[in-house]
């Protein structure tokens, strides 16, 4: 009997392809070619499953053109590349890769916060450029992490990981804002207090964004929100491009309305707003918050488990539109 056909849209660990090949006829993209939407649609003909990363947009146009498709397995916890309503309407399941990246991503959020507040990247560029001629009392003075107030917007699993690191490791006072309040036991575990968004922006020394991207969270932070922040504050975005108005942030950084920002995600990435590239008080990284080898392997494994789970055993592990699974 011939095996079901699946497509892997981006280059991935060879062992991921090997695992898939045990169950499926696999077409891969180990050359990591940039496929246009039309090319992706062409490759998906006859495929029942696709292994995606956050970069492939799965929408009604693609689904209309790919009638064989049954499942899109994202190697990412975020799935704003999926039009889940259109997928559900087409009977196509989406899965994501939660949990396996929580601690790694929280580590990175904290690293970016430290690098930003303590001006690590900016001072390293200064040193590499041969500008370090003498010590000075105020050279690259930043702001403290320990004992300061950490404001987290988006208190899901990654937000909670950052809260615990701040409260337990650095004695920070942690405040958070979220669509819904955590239960008392979780708040106690994270040593975090719930506040309104405005209060958070006004009182936090460091604001970390960890909300999923949806039309409602678009520009959660724009000029008006930045204006509420302390002039000494830092802003960290490890969530998604589009959560911050990057153009407004660049202006605020240039005018020193806040002290600094650390960004791992960008509107329209991999393009970066040109004004962000020219302001010194921002740390820029290319969407690497989950990038450790064990975590990326675990994310790829979970995407494979979802493809096998659904297409072979009828039981996906982490569906994002479970309505597709409901008995008709
Ligand atoms: C991924 C991420 O590496 O999981 C997510 O939502 O943002 C990252 O961990 C990226 O989306 C590529 O799949």
py3Dmol code that shows the C-alpha trace and the ligand (Angstrom):
import py3Dmol

protein = """\
ATOM      1  CA  UNK A   1       0.000   0.000   0.000  1.00  0.00           C
ATOM      2  CA  UNK A   2       1.367   3.434  -0.837  1.00  0.00           C
ATOM      3  CA  UNK A   3       2.097   5.782   2.037  1.00  0.00           C
ATOM      4  CA  UNK A   4       0.215   9.080   2.509  1.00  0.00           C
ATOM      5  CA  UNK A   5       2.121  12.063   1.152  1.00  0.00           C
ATOM      6  CA  UNK A   6       3.333  14.956   3.291  1.00  0.00           C
ATOM      7  CA  UNK A   7       5.307  18.111   2.552  1.00  0.00           C
ATOM      8  CA  UNK A   8       7.942  19.698   4.786  1.00  0.00           C
ATOM      9  CA  UNK A   9       7.918  23.379   3.872  1.00  0.00           C
ATOM     10  CA  UNK A  10      11.305  24.422   5.285  1.00  0.00           C
ATOM     11  CA  UNK A  11      14.717  22.861   5.920  1.00  0.00           C
ATOM     12  CA  UNK A  12      14.728  20.847   9.121  1.00  0.00           C
ATOM     13  CA  UNK A  13      16.817  18.304  11.070  1.00  0.00           C
ATOM     14  CA  UNK A  14      17.575  15.252   8.863  1.00  0.00           C
ATOM     15  CA  UNK A  15      16.268  13.007  11.670  1.00  0.00           C
ATOM     16  CA  UNK A  16      12.925  14.809  11.461  1.00  0.00           C
ATOM     17  CA  UNK A  17      12.665  13.805   7.792  1.00  0.00           C
ATOM     18  CA  UNK A  18      13.735  10.247   8.731  1.00  0.00           C
ATOM     19  CA  UNK A  19      10.995  10.027  11.350  1.00  0.00           C
ATOM     20  CA  UNK A  20       8.381  11.252   8.888  1.00  0.00           C
ATOM     21  CA  UNK A  21       9.633   8.849   6.211  1.00  0.00           C
ATOM     22  CA  UNK A  22       8.777   5.892   8.479  1.00  0.00           C
ATOM     23  CA  UNK A  23       5.096   6.712   7.937  1.00  0.00           C
ATOM     24  CA  UNK A  24       4.815   8.947   4.892  1.00  0.00           C
ATOM     25  CA  UNK A  25       6.114   9.634   1.415  1.00  0.00           C
ATOM     26  CA  UNK A  26       7.937  12.874   2.173  1.00  0.00           C
ATOM     27  CA  UNK A  27       8.753  15.813  -0.071  1.00  0.00           C
ATOM     28  CA  UNK A  28      11.150  18.086   1.788  1.00  0.00           C
ATOM     29  CA  UNK A  29      12.842  21.427   1.228  1.00  0.00           C
ATOM     30  CA  UNK A  30      16.312  20.786   2.630  1.00  0.00           C
ATOM     31  CA  UNK A  31      17.712  23.454   0.284  1.00  0.00           C
ATOM     32  CA  UNK A  32      15.420  25.864   2.169  1.00  0.00           C
ATOM     33  CA  UNK A  33      14.211  27.465  -1.048  1.00  0.00           C
ATOM     34  CA  UNK A  34      11.861  30.410  -0.596  1.00  0.00           C
ATOM     35  CA  UNK A  35       8.628  29.187  -2.176  1.00  0.00           C
ATOM     36  CA  UNK A  36       6.025  31.657  -3.378  1.00  0.00           C
ATOM     37  CA  UNK A  37       2.454  30.951  -2.372  1.00  0.00           C
ATOM     38  CA  UNK A  38       1.774  29.550  -5.850  1.00  0.00           C
ATOM     39  CA  UNK A  39       4.779  27.231  -5.518  1.00  0.00           C
ATOM     40  CA  UNK A  40       3.653  26.079  -2.073  1.00  0.00           C
ATOM     41  CA  UNK A  41       0.185  25.376  -3.482  1.00  0.00           C
ATOM     42  CA  UNK A  42       1.784  23.427  -6.348  1.00  0.00           C
ATOM     43  CA  UNK A  43       3.880  21.343  -3.925  1.00  0.00           C
ATOM     44  CA  UNK A  44       0.808  20.618  -1.780  1.00  0.00           C
ATOM     45  CA  UNK A  45      -1.121  18.893  -4.577  1.00  0.00           C
ATOM     46  CA  UNK A  46      -1.797  15.314  -3.483  1.00  0.00           C
ATOM     47  CA  UNK A  47      -0.374  15.974   0.023  1.00  0.00           C
ATOM     48  CA  UNK A  48      -2.498  15.197   3.078  1.00  0.00           C
ATOM     49  CA  UNK A  49      -0.197  16.860   5.579  1.00  0.00           C
ATOM     50  CA  UNK A  50       2.248  19.728   5.754  1.00  0.00           C
ATOM     51  CA  UNK A  51       4.981  20.479   8.304  1.00  0.00           C
ATOM     52  CA  UNK A  52       5.079  24.254   8.603  1.00  0.00           C
ATOM     53  CA  UNK A  53       7.054  26.804  10.568  1.00  0.00           C
ATOM     54  CA  UNK A  54       5.652  30.179  11.495  1.00  0.00           C
ATOM     55  CA  UNK A  55       6.471  31.503   8.000  1.00  0.00           C
ATOM     56  CA  UNK A  56       3.923  29.741   5.769  1.00  0.00           C
ATOM     57  CA  UNK A  57       0.531  31.421   5.569  1.00  0.00           C
ATOM     58  CA  UNK A  58      -2.318  28.908   5.492  1.00  0.00           C
ATOM     59  CA  UNK A  59      -5.450  30.741   4.376  1.00  0.00           C
ATOM     60  CA  UNK A  60      -8.673  30.220   2.431  1.00  0.00           C
ATOM     61  CA  UNK A  61      -6.997  30.792  -0.955  1.00  0.00           C
ATOM     62  CA  UNK A  62      -4.420  28.067  -0.262  1.00  0.00           C
ATOM     63  CA  UNK A  63      -6.992  25.706   1.254  1.00  0.00           C
ATOM     64  CA  UNK A  64      -9.342  26.116  -1.722  1.00  0.00           C
ATOM     65  CA  UNK A  65      -6.482  25.140  -3.998  1.00  0.00           C
ATOM     66  CA  UNK A  66      -5.316  22.141  -1.903  1.00  0.00           C
ATOM     67  CA  UNK A  67      -8.342  19.838  -1.523  1.00  0.00           C
ATOM     68  CA  UNK A  68      -6.289  16.838  -0.313  1.00  0.00           C
ATOM     69  CA  UNK A  69      -4.845  18.631   2.697  1.00  0.00           C
ATOM     70  CA  UNK A  70      -5.986  17.356   6.118  1.00  0.00           C
ATOM     71  CA  UNK A  71      -3.470  18.754   8.609  1.00  0.00           C
ATOM     72  CA  UNK A  72      -0.944  21.594   8.972  1.00  0.00           C
ATOM     73  CA  UNK A  73       1.499  20.933  11.810  1.00  0.00           C
ATOM     74  CA  UNK A  74       3.291  24.083  12.936  1.00  0.00           C
ATOM     75  CA  UNK A  75       6.716  23.811  14.509  1.00  0.00           C
ATOM     76  CA  UNK A  76       5.896  26.842  16.663  1.00  0.00           C
ATOM     77  CA  UNK A  77       3.707  27.594  19.637  1.00  0.00           C
ATOM     78  CA  UNK A  78       2.356  30.700  17.861  1.00  0.00           C
ATOM     79  CA  UNK A  79       0.077  29.994  14.919  1.00  0.00           C
ATOM     80  CA  UNK A  80      -0.911  33.397  13.620  1.00  0.00           C
ATOM     81  CA  UNK A  81       0.196  32.109  10.185  1.00  0.00           C
ATOM     82  CA  UNK A  82      -2.954  29.947  10.278  1.00  0.00           C
ATOM     83  CA  UNK A  83      -6.374  31.306   9.392  1.00  0.00           C
ATOM     84  CA  UNK A  84      -8.003  28.895  11.834  1.00  0.00           C
ATOM     85  CA  UNK A  85     -11.554  29.822  10.827  1.00  0.00           C
ATOM     86  CA  UNK A  86     -10.808  29.027   7.187  1.00  0.00           C
ATOM     87  CA  UNK A  87      -9.033  25.815   8.211  1.00  0.00           C
ATOM     88  CA  UNK A  88     -11.995  24.694  10.308  1.00  0.00           C
ATOM     89  CA  UNK A  89     -14.386  25.559   7.468  1.00  0.00           C
ATOM     90  CA  UNK A  90     -12.265  23.415   5.120  1.00  0.00           C
ATOM     91  CA  UNK A  91     -12.030  20.568   7.674  1.00  0.00           C
ATOM     92  CA  UNK A  92      -8.262  21.023   7.921  1.00  0.00           C
ATOM     93  CA  UNK A  93      -6.689  20.513  11.345  1.00  0.00           C
ATOM     94  CA  UNK A  94      -3.985  22.835  12.652  1.00  0.00           C
ATOM     95  CA  UNK A  95      -1.561  21.851  15.402  1.00  0.00           C
ATOM     96  CA  UNK A  96       1.087  23.878  17.217  1.00  0.00           C
ATOM     97  CA  UNK A  97       4.096  23.090  19.426  1.00  0.00           C
ATOM     98  CA  UNK A  98       3.398  24.356  22.947  1.00  0.00           C
ATOM     99  CA  UNK A  99       5.163  23.555  26.254  1.00  0.00           C
ATOM    100  CA  UNK A 100       8.388  22.136  24.822  1.00  0.00           C
ATOM    101  CA  UNK A 101       9.804  25.646  24.305  1.00  0.00           C
ATOM    102  CA  UNK A 102       8.496  27.375  27.433  1.00  0.00           C
ATOM    103  CA  UNK A 103      11.620  27.375  29.613  1.00  0.00           C
ATOM    104  CA  UNK A 104      14.035  28.010  26.732  1.00  0.00           C
ATOM    105  CA  UNK A 105      11.985  30.981  25.567  1.00  0.00           C
ATOM    106  CA  UNK A 106      11.652  32.330  29.109  1.00  0.00           C
ATOM    107  CA  UNK A 107      15.456  32.048  29.488  1.00  0.00           C
ATOM    108  CA  UNK A 108      15.866  34.074  26.309  1.00  0.00           C
ATOM    109  CA  UNK A 109      13.333  36.698  27.394  1.00  0.00           C
ATOM    110  CA  UNK A 110      15.372  37.177  30.517  1.00  0.00           C
ATOM    111  CA  UNK A 111      18.652  37.270  28.588  1.00  0.00           C
ATOM    112  CA  UNK A 112      17.266  39.946  26.272  1.00  0.00           C
ATOM    113  CA  UNK A 113      16.026  41.924  29.253  1.00  0.00           C
ATOM    114  CA  UNK A 114      19.462  41.767  30.906  1.00  0.00           C
ATOM    115  CA  UNK A 115      21.261  42.677  27.676  1.00  0.00           C
ATOM    116  CA  UNK A 116      18.915  45.618  27.134  1.00  0.00           C
ATOM    117  CA  UNK A 117      18.845  47.047  30.652  1.00  0.00           C
ATOM    118  CA  UNK A 118      22.593  46.623  31.150  1.00  0.00           C
ATOM    119  CA  UNK A 119      23.437  47.860  27.639  1.00  0.00           C
ATOM    120  CA  UNK A 120      25.483  44.778  26.794  1.00  0.00           C
ATOM    121  CA  UNK A 121      25.111  44.881  22.999  1.00  0.00           C
ATOM    122  CA  UNK A 122      25.626  48.633  22.738  1.00  0.00           C
ATOM    123  CA  UNK A 123      28.796  48.532  24.854  1.00  0.00           C
ATOM    124  CA  UNK A 124      30.147  45.547  22.946  1.00  0.00           C
ATOM    125  CA  UNK A 125      29.737  47.412  19.642  1.00  0.00           C
ATOM    126  CA  UNK A 126      31.602  50.358  21.219  1.00  0.00           C
ATOM    127  CA  UNK A 127      34.471  48.111  22.299  1.00  0.00           C
ATOM    128  CA  UNK A 128      34.721  46.286  18.956  1.00  0.00           C
ATOM    129  CA  UNK A 129      34.804  49.630  17.165  1.00  0.00           C
ATOM    130  CA  UNK A 130      37.996  50.491  19.103  1.00  0.00           C
ATOM    131  CA  UNK A 131      36.316  53.357  20.941  1.00  0.00           C
ATOM    132  CA  UNK A 132      37.259  52.217  24.476  1.00  0.00           C
ATOM    133  CA  UNK A 133      40.141  54.511  25.376  1.00  0.00           C
ATOM    134  CA  UNK A 134      39.500  55.032  29.094  1.00  0.00           C
ATOM    135  CA  UNK A 135      37.124  54.110  31.929  1.00  0.00           C
ATOM    136  CA  UNK A 136      34.461  56.648  32.872  1.00  0.00           C
ATOM    137  CA  UNK A 137      32.161  56.721  35.910  1.00  0.00           C
ATOM    138  CA  UNK A 138      29.021  56.835  33.784  1.00  0.00           C
ATOM    139  CA  UNK A 139      30.140  54.642  30.906  1.00  0.00           C
ATOM    140  CA  UNK A 140      27.190  52.544  29.713  1.00  0.00           C
ATOM    141  CA  UNK A 141      25.303  52.951  32.973  1.00  0.00           C
ATOM    142  CA  UNK A 142      22.056  51.112  32.639  1.00  0.00           C
ATOM    143  CA  UNK A 143      19.207  50.210  34.932  1.00  0.00           C
ATOM    144  CA  UNK A 144      19.040  47.522  37.609  1.00  0.00           C
ATOM    145  CA  UNK A 145      17.222  44.258  37.197  1.00  0.00           C
ATOM    146  CA  UNK A 146      17.356  43.018  40.812  1.00  0.00           C
ATOM    147  CA  UNK A 147      14.792  44.639  43.054  1.00  0.00           C
ATOM    148  CA  UNK A 148      13.082  46.460  40.174  1.00  0.00           C
ATOM    149  CA  UNK A 149       9.493  46.093  38.986  1.00  0.00           C
ATOM    150  CA  UNK A 150       8.910  43.657  36.151  1.00  0.00           C
ATOM    151  CA  UNK A 151       5.696  44.146  34.147  1.00  0.00           C
ATOM    152  CA  UNK A 152       4.613  41.197  32.001  1.00  0.00           C
ATOM    153  CA  UNK A 153       1.898  41.606  29.381  1.00  0.00           C
ATOM    154  CA  UNK A 154       0.625  38.135  28.451  1.00  0.00           C
ATOM    155  CA  UNK A 155       0.784  35.676  31.334  1.00  0.00           C
ATOM    156  CA  UNK A 156       0.682  32.341  29.533  1.00  0.00           C
ATOM    157  CA  UNK A 157       3.250  29.638  30.128  1.00  0.00           C
ATOM    158  CA  UNK A 158       6.208  31.704  28.872  1.00  0.00           C
ATOM    159  CA  UNK A 159       5.090  34.808  30.789  1.00  0.00           C
ATOM    160  CA  UNK A 160       4.873  32.720  33.945  1.00  0.00           C
ATOM    161  CA  UNK A 161       8.385  31.361  33.330  1.00  0.00           C
ATOM    162  CA  UNK A 162       9.723  34.904  33.065  1.00  0.00           C
ATOM    163  CA  UNK A 163       7.814  35.945  36.204  1.00  0.00           C
ATOM    164  CA  UNK A 164       9.357  33.090  38.211  1.00  0.00           C
ATOM    165  CA  UNK A 165      12.843  33.934  37.025  1.00  0.00           C
ATOM    166  CA  UNK A 166      12.329  37.582  37.983  1.00  0.00           C
ATOM    167  CA  UNK A 167      10.674  37.012  41.357  1.00  0.00           C
ATOM    168  CA  UNK A 168      12.672  34.040  42.627  1.00  0.00           C
ATOM    169  CA  UNK A 169      16.020  34.695  40.957  1.00  0.00           C
ATOM    170  CA  UNK A 170      16.314  38.471  41.007  1.00  0.00           C
ATOM    171  CA  UNK A 171      13.978  39.576  43.789  1.00  0.00           C
ATOM    172  CA  UNK A 172      11.882  41.578  41.356  1.00  0.00           C
ATOM    173  CA  UNK A 173       8.405  42.777  42.141  1.00  0.00           C
ATOM    174  CA  UNK A 174       6.292  41.179  39.402  1.00  0.00           C
ATOM    175  CA  UNK A 175       3.086  42.695  38.047  1.00  0.00           C
ATOM    176  CA  UNK A 176       1.205  41.338  35.057  1.00  0.00           C
ATOM    177  CA  UNK A 177      -1.660  42.044  32.719  1.00  0.00           C
ATOM    178  CA  UNK A 178      -3.524  39.336  30.844  1.00  0.00           C
ATOM    179  CA  UNK A 179      -6.902  38.766  29.189  1.00  0.00           C
ATOM    180  CA  UNK A 180      -7.869  36.719  32.250  1.00  0.00           C
ATOM    181  CA  UNK A 181      -6.458  36.696  35.748  1.00  0.00           C
ATOM    182  CA  UNK A 182      -4.458  33.652  36.879  1.00  0.00           C
ATOM    183  CA  UNK A 183      -5.868  31.618  39.742  1.00  0.00           C
ATOM    184  CA  UNK A 184      -4.522  32.425  43.200  1.00  0.00           C
ATOM    185  CA  UNK A 185      -2.236  29.374  43.361  1.00  0.00           C
ATOM    186  CA  UNK A 186      -0.510  30.281  40.068  1.00  0.00           C
ATOM    187  CA  UNK A 187      -0.203  33.933  41.104  1.00  0.00           C
ATOM    188  CA  UNK A 188       1.473  32.792  44.330  1.00  0.00           C
ATOM    189  CA  UNK A 189       3.817  30.451  42.441  1.00  0.00           C
ATOM    190  CA  UNK A 190       4.856  33.315  40.155  1.00  0.00           C
ATOM    191  CA  UNK A 191       4.778  35.876  43.014  1.00  0.00           C
ATOM    192  CA  UNK A 192       2.878  38.068  40.542  1.00  0.00           C
ATOM    193  CA  UNK A 193       0.081  40.612  41.055  1.00  0.00           C
ATOM    194  CA  UNK A 194      -2.567  41.385  38.466  1.00  0.00           C
ATOM    195  CA  UNK A 195      -2.873  45.051  37.393  1.00  0.00           C
ATOM    196  CA  UNK A 196      -4.559  46.982  34.588  1.00  0.00           C
ATOM    197  CA  UNK A 197      -2.509  47.629  31.448  1.00  0.00           C
ATOM    198  CA  UNK A 198      -2.197  51.352  32.142  1.00  0.00           C
ATOM    199  CA  UNK A 199      -0.982  50.822  35.697  1.00  0.00           C
ATOM    200  CA  UNK A 200       1.528  48.259  34.457  1.00  0.00           C
ATOM    201  CA  UNK A 201       2.933  50.622  31.854  1.00  0.00           C
ATOM    202  CA  UNK A 202       3.179  53.474  34.367  1.00  0.00           C
ATOM    203  CA  UNK A 203       4.847  51.505  37.171  1.00  0.00           C
ATOM    204  CA  UNK A 204       7.049  48.829  35.582  1.00  0.00           C
ATOM    205  CA  UNK A 205      10.776  49.393  35.229  1.00  0.00           C
ATOM    206  CA  UNK A 206      10.885  46.666  32.605  1.00  0.00           C
ATOM    207  CA  UNK A 207       7.965  45.680  30.375  1.00  0.00           C
ATOM    208  CA  UNK A 208       8.072  42.250  28.705  1.00  0.00           C
ATOM    209  CA  UNK A 209       5.559  41.337  25.972  1.00  0.00           C
ATOM    210  CA  UNK A 210       4.528  37.707  25.611  1.00  0.00           C
ATOM    211  CA  UNK A 211       1.021  37.927  24.103  1.00  0.00           C
ATOM    212  CA  UNK A 212      -0.056  35.898  21.074  1.00  0.00           C
ATOM    213  CA  UNK A 213      -0.611  37.919  17.904  1.00  0.00           C
ATOM    214  CA  UNK A 214      -4.278  38.393  16.970  1.00  0.00           C
ATOM    215  CA  UNK A 215      -6.060  41.345  15.317  1.00  0.00           C
ATOM    216  CA  UNK A 216      -7.003  42.423  18.883  1.00  0.00           C
ATOM    217  CA  UNK A 217      -3.368  42.450  20.068  1.00  0.00           C
ATOM    218  CA  UNK A 218      -2.098  44.385  17.022  1.00  0.00           C
ATOM    219  CA  UNK A 219      -0.082  47.379  18.280  1.00  0.00           C
ATOM    220  CA  UNK A 220      -0.664  46.558  21.948  1.00  0.00           C
ATOM    221  CA  UNK A 221       2.229  48.993  22.361  1.00  0.00           C
ATOM    222  CA  UNK A 222       2.167  52.163  20.244  1.00  0.00           C
ATOM    223  CA  UNK A 223       3.063  55.802  20.830  1.00  0.00           C
ATOM    224  CA  UNK A 224       0.284  56.331  23.405  1.00  0.00           C
ATOM    225  CA  UNK A 225       1.343  53.326  25.496  1.00  0.00           C
ATOM    226  CA  UNK A 226       5.034  54.223  25.299  1.00  0.00           C
ATOM    227  CA  UNK A 227       4.120  57.715  26.539  1.00  0.00           C
ATOM    228  CA  UNK A 228       2.808  56.126  29.746  1.00  0.00           C
ATOM    229  CA  UNK A 229       6.093  54.327  30.465  1.00  0.00           C
ATOM    230  CA  UNK A 230       8.855  55.675  32.706  1.00  0.00           C
ATOM    231  CA  UNK A 231      11.657  57.446  30.815  1.00  0.00           C
ATOM    232  CA  UNK A 232      14.052  54.976  32.469  1.00  0.00           C
ATOM    233  CA  UNK A 233      12.023  51.910  31.428  1.00  0.00           C
ATOM    234  CA  UNK A 234      12.947  49.145  29.012  1.00  0.00           C
ATOM    235  CA  UNK A 235      10.584  47.311  26.647  1.00  0.00           C
ATOM    236  CA  UNK A 236      11.140  43.710  25.547  1.00  0.00           C
ATOM    237  CA  UNK A 237       9.209  42.015  22.711  1.00  0.00           C
ATOM    238  CA  UNK A 238       9.621  38.248  22.363  1.00  0.00           C
ATOM    239  CA  UNK A 239       5.987  37.736  21.285  1.00  0.00           C
ATOM    240  CA  UNK A 240       5.348  38.566  17.632  1.00  0.00           C
ATOM    241  CA  UNK A 241       5.994  41.366  15.228  1.00  0.00           C
ATOM    242  CA  UNK A 242       2.962  43.624  15.089  1.00  0.00           C
ATOM    243  CA  UNK A 243       2.411  43.579  18.864  1.00  0.00           C
ATOM    244  CA  UNK A 244       4.599  46.718  18.918  1.00  0.00           C
ATOM    245  CA  UNK A 245       4.311  49.638  16.496  1.00  0.00           C
ATOM    246  CA  UNK A 246       7.976  49.455  15.459  1.00  0.00           C
ATOM    247  CA  UNK A 247       7.977  52.889  13.769  1.00  0.00           C
ATOM    248  CA  UNK A 248       6.597  54.562  16.918  1.00  0.00           C
ATOM    249  CA  UNK A 249       9.105  52.661  19.059  1.00  0.00           C
ATOM    250  CA  UNK A 250      12.029  53.825  16.925  1.00  0.00           C
ATOM    251  CA  UNK A 251      10.942  57.453  17.379  1.00  0.00           C
ATOM    252  CA  UNK A 252      10.543  56.962  21.152  1.00  0.00           C
ATOM    253  CA  UNK A 253      13.980  55.361  21.452  1.00  0.00           C
ATOM    254  CA  UNK A 254      15.637  58.101  19.420  1.00  0.00           C
ATOM    255  CA  UNK A 255      13.979  60.773  21.562  1.00  0.00           C
ATOM    256  CA  UNK A 256      14.857  58.812  24.738  1.00  0.00           C
ATOM    257  CA  UNK A 257      11.246  58.713  25.854  1.00  0.00           C
ATOM    258  CA  UNK A 258      12.120  55.270  27.207  1.00  0.00           C
ATOM    259  CA  UNK A 259      15.646  54.086  27.974  1.00  0.00           C
ATOM    260  CA  UNK A 260      15.946  51.053  25.717  1.00  0.00           C
ATOM    261  CA  UNK A 261      14.251  48.144  23.993  1.00  0.00           C
ATOM    262  CA  UNK A 262      15.091  44.526  23.208  1.00  0.00           C
ATOM    263  CA  UNK A 263      13.357  43.007  20.190  1.00  0.00           C
ATOM    264  CA  UNK A 264      13.422  39.432  18.922  1.00  0.00           C
ATOM    265  CA  UNK A 265      10.419  39.842  16.601  1.00  0.00           C
ATOM    266  CA  UNK A 266       9.504  42.511  14.063  1.00  0.00           C
ATOM    267  CA  UNK A 267       6.647  43.739  11.921  1.00  0.00           C
ATOM    268  CA  UNK A 268       7.220  42.248   8.460  1.00  0.00           C
ATOM    269  CA  UNK A 269      10.253  40.183   9.553  1.00  0.00           C
ATOM    270  CA  UNK A 270      12.806  39.266   8.336  1.00  0.00           C
ATOM    271  CA  UNK A 271      12.702  42.909   7.302  1.00  0.00           C
ATOM    272  CA  UNK A 272      13.421  45.271  10.192  1.00  0.00           C
ATOM    273  CA  UNK A 273      12.178  48.855  10.308  1.00  0.00           C
ATOM    274  CA  UNK A 274      15.195  50.872   9.045  1.00  0.00           C
ATOM    275  CA  UNK A 275      14.918  53.394  11.899  1.00  0.00           C
ATOM    276  CA  UNK A 276      15.420  50.604  14.443  1.00  0.00           C
ATOM    277  CA  UNK A 277      18.718  49.753  12.768  1.00  0.00           C
ATOM    278  CA  UNK A 278      20.095  53.217  13.394  1.00  0.00           C
ATOM    279  CA  UNK A 279      19.111  53.831  17.029  1.00  0.00           C
ATOM    280  CA  UNK A 280      21.761  52.707  19.520  1.00  0.00           C
ATOM    281  CA  UNK A 281      19.528  51.898  22.492  1.00  0.00           C
ATOM    282  CA  UNK A 282      17.913  48.781  21.074  1.00  0.00           C
ATOM    283  CA  UNK A 283      19.080  45.168  21.101  1.00  0.00           C
ATOM    284  CA  UNK A 284      17.963  43.336  17.958  1.00  0.00           C
ATOM    285  CA  UNK A 285      17.944  39.543  17.521  1.00  0.00           C
ATOM    286  CA  UNK A 286      16.564  37.519  14.583  1.00  0.00           C
ATOM    287  CA  UNK A 287      13.615  35.636  16.180  1.00  0.00           C
ATOM    288  CA  UNK A 288      15.773  33.169  18.120  1.00  0.00           C
ATOM    289  CA  UNK A 289      14.001  32.961  21.485  1.00  0.00           C
ATOM    290  CA  UNK A 290      13.366  29.213  21.143  1.00  0.00           C
ATOM    291  CA  UNK A 291      16.685  28.506  19.433  1.00  0.00           C
ATOM    292  CA  UNK A 292      18.540  25.865  21.401  1.00  0.00           C
ATOM    293  CA  UNK A 293      19.239  22.550  19.710  1.00  0.00           C
ATOM    294  CA  UNK A 294      17.297  20.396  22.215  1.00  0.00           C
ATOM    295  CA  UNK A 295      14.282  22.713  22.124  1.00  0.00           C
ATOM    296  CA  UNK A 296      14.168  23.051  18.351  1.00  0.00           C
ATOM    297  CA  UNK A 297      14.420  19.216  18.150  1.00  0.00           C
ATOM    298  CA  UNK A 298      11.580  18.872  20.651  1.00  0.00           C
ATOM    299  CA  UNK A 299       9.470  21.336  18.616  1.00  0.00           C
ATOM    300  CA  UNK A 300      10.156  19.413  15.390  1.00  0.00           C
ATOM    301  CA  UNK A 301       9.376  16.116  17.156  1.00  0.00           C
ATOM    302  CA  UNK A 302       6.054  17.458  18.398  1.00  0.00           C
ATOM    303  CA  UNK A 303       5.104  18.555  14.871  1.00  0.00           C
ATOM    304  CA  UNK A 304       5.959  15.035  13.628  1.00  0.00           C
ATOM    305  CA  UNK A 305       4.003  13.480  16.525  1.00  0.00           C
ATOM    306  CA  UNK A 306       1.010  15.558  15.484  1.00  0.00           C
ATOM    307  CA  UNK A 307       1.241  14.478  11.834  1.00  0.00           C
ATOM    308  CA  UNK A 308       1.618  10.811  12.780  1.00  0.00           C
ATOM    309  CA  UNK A 309      -0.907  11.140  15.593  1.00  0.00           C
ATOM    310  CA  UNK A 310      -3.593  12.495  13.275  1.00  0.00           C
ATOM    311  CA  UNK A 311      -2.895  10.878   9.923  1.00  0.00           C
ATOM    312  CA  UNK A 312      -1.930   7.427  11.239  1.00  0.00           C
ATOM    313  CA  UNK A 313      -3.694   7.091  14.610  1.00  0.00           C
ATOM    314  CA  UNK A 314      -6.483   9.676  14.329  1.00  0.00           C
ATOM    315  CA  UNK A 315      -5.277  11.407  17.537  1.00  0.00           C
ATOM    316  CA  UNK A 316      -3.302  14.662  17.233  1.00  0.00           C
ATOM    317  CA  UNK A 317      -1.541  15.833  20.400  1.00  0.00           C
ATOM    318  CA  UNK A 318      -1.951  19.594  20.314  1.00  0.00           C
ATOM    319  CA  UNK A 319      -4.759  20.688  17.976  1.00  0.00           C
ATOM    320  CA  UNK A 320      -5.516  24.414  17.725  1.00  0.00           C
ATOM    321  CA  UNK A 321      -8.924  24.028  16.034  1.00  0.00           C
ATOM    322  CA  UNK A 322     -10.304  20.879  17.690  1.00  0.00           C
ATOM    323  CA  UNK A 323     -13.731  21.559  16.151  1.00  0.00           C
ATOM    324  CA  UNK A 324     -12.382  19.697  13.111  1.00  0.00           C
ATOM    325  CA  UNK A 325     -12.184  16.553  15.264  1.00  0.00           C
ATOM    326  CA  UNK A 326     -15.788  16.720  16.487  1.00  0.00           C
ATOM    327  CA  UNK A 327     -17.945  13.861  15.183  1.00  0.00           C
ATOM    328  CA  UNK A 328     -20.027  15.029  12.203  1.00  0.00           C
TER     329      UNK A 328
END
"""
ligand_1 = """\
13
LIG
C 9.614 29.618 16.240
C 8.091 31.006 17.724
O 10.946 29.341 16.167
O 7.132 29.045 18.582
C 6.942 30.184 18.178
O 5.806 30.696 18.155
O 7.965 32.173 17.557
C 9.432 30.399 17.511
O 9.717 29.566 18.594
C 9.208 30.317 14.966
O 7.861 30.656 14.973
C 9.482 29.441 13.754
O 8.660 28.316 13.719
"""
view = py3Dmol.view(width=600, height=400)
view.addModel(protein, "pdb")
view.setStyle({"model": 0}, {"cartoon": {"style": "trace"}})
view.addModel(ligand_1, "xyz")
view.setStyle({"model": 1}, {"stick": {}})
view.zoomTo()
view.show()
